[in-house]
Amino acid sequence: MISVNKVFYAHSERFQMQNMNVHIKAGEVISLIGPNGSGKSTLLRLMARLLKQSEGDIILDGKSIHTMKSADVAKQLAMLPQMHDHQLDLTVKELIEFGRGPHKSWRGRLNKDDEEIVDWALSVTNLEGYEYRLLQSLSGGERQRAWIAMTLAQRTNVLLLDEPTTFLDIVHQLEVMELVKRLNEEFGMTIVMVLHDINQAAQYSDRLLVLKRGQLQYDGIPEEVLCHEMFQRVFGIEVDIFQGSDKPFFTPKRISKKGGARCEQKNVLPLS
């Protein structure tokens, strides 16, 4: 579905992404985790063709993404950036209608199919009845669902989310994460997201990719990646790790003063 092949990218002397290799299969939910400035959002933006690598290639459904027309990319891949303009003087429905842009001409009006897709996006995100509410009047969670609904209106197979739960309280965080889960399970969407809450990432993801200083450090299922070594060497903390009913979770203990034992799992990409 998406392959990042030997990608190099640098936006300053202090940050360089070198020889990045990531392969995402159709139907996966993947979370990018790591310290601030590790390159999570940069990698997501490279996948979305919002940034261009200096070397290597990014393949979307068998095609080099930089050889594709923008409209063709937008029909296959939708991205929700980290920051949105909450002061837009738009209703919820008007915002969602922007998601139909790649499927019509610049001056084209919405047809019956477009209207049905907008209604579908409202329904999936539980925003029925909010169509004519101004974005400014919504709560943080409602507003985030409206933006996600806009990306759903593109009707893509791939959804990229950059910190979709940032600035939301725990209830609205869970609403967004449950929506992500539903989009994957009911509609088969491939989802790649940047998350700071590692426990949420473990709970809702098939795989975790751990970045530090622009390098991929670990790549594996949550049960393999969430280990003492990873937390100590990537985040510099000591933790207690527990096994929940479905996925592992952790609680932080203290800042680490030394490296820990290596992970015992065999199928995780280790820190080099």
Phi, psi and omega in degrees: 000301175228130176231128173255113190245110174050048185274134172244137177206138177219130175249358174194172178293338184272342181231125175221134173255120187236132174051047180282127179230117180221136179232122184244125181270154177301134177088000180276152167247119185234136175247137173263123179233162180155169179297166174302139178078013183276348178108012182297306181294326177299315179298318179297318180292328174295318178297328183273000182067022174277340173234156179241128179289155177275333177217162179086189184212154175236123186252127176243112179051045174089357181238144174295124190296332182275358173262355183269152173290148181303319181295325179290322176297316183293341176278346181248336188219131177238141179232137173251109181294172183290316185252138176236157176273101183284352183265008177300132181273066183230152169276167178302315182295320179298321178296313183298325181299334177300333180294344179274357183310312182296345186259002179220165178292164186304321181257008184290148177267160178290135175262186183299319179297318178299315181298320179295322179291321176298316178297321177298316180296321176298318182293313183299324183266011178057043180245016175298133185094351179257005189309320188252014172281139175288144179304322183297339183271356185271157171287169180301317180292319178296319181295318179296320178296326177295318178294321177296321178300323178298317179293326179294328180295343175289341181055055177262167175269343184238134178233124177251127183236122180259103180052061185292345182252002181299137178072007178261148174286172190298324180296314181288331173300313181294325176301315180294317182292323176293326175295317177302315179299317180294318180300324179285312187286320184272328187243001174068023183288141171273126187232128174238126184222151172264126179228143173266333179279104186291326177296318176295320178301316180294321184292324190250007185242149171281323180222152174243133172249122183254123180246150173208127179052041176078009182241143175282119184261319181220147177213111181181181178289157183305322181297334180268322186282322181283088179224163184300319181301315182299313181296321182288317187275333180263315184257346180071034179227157172258143186222163164256134182245133182235155175258116177280188180294336182233308184233159177286159173214166184223161168232136180286147179250303184197167173290134184281142178253353180204162178289152180255184179294153180288156177298143180275340184293148185263341189257015180258140176287115186276161173295128182277000000 
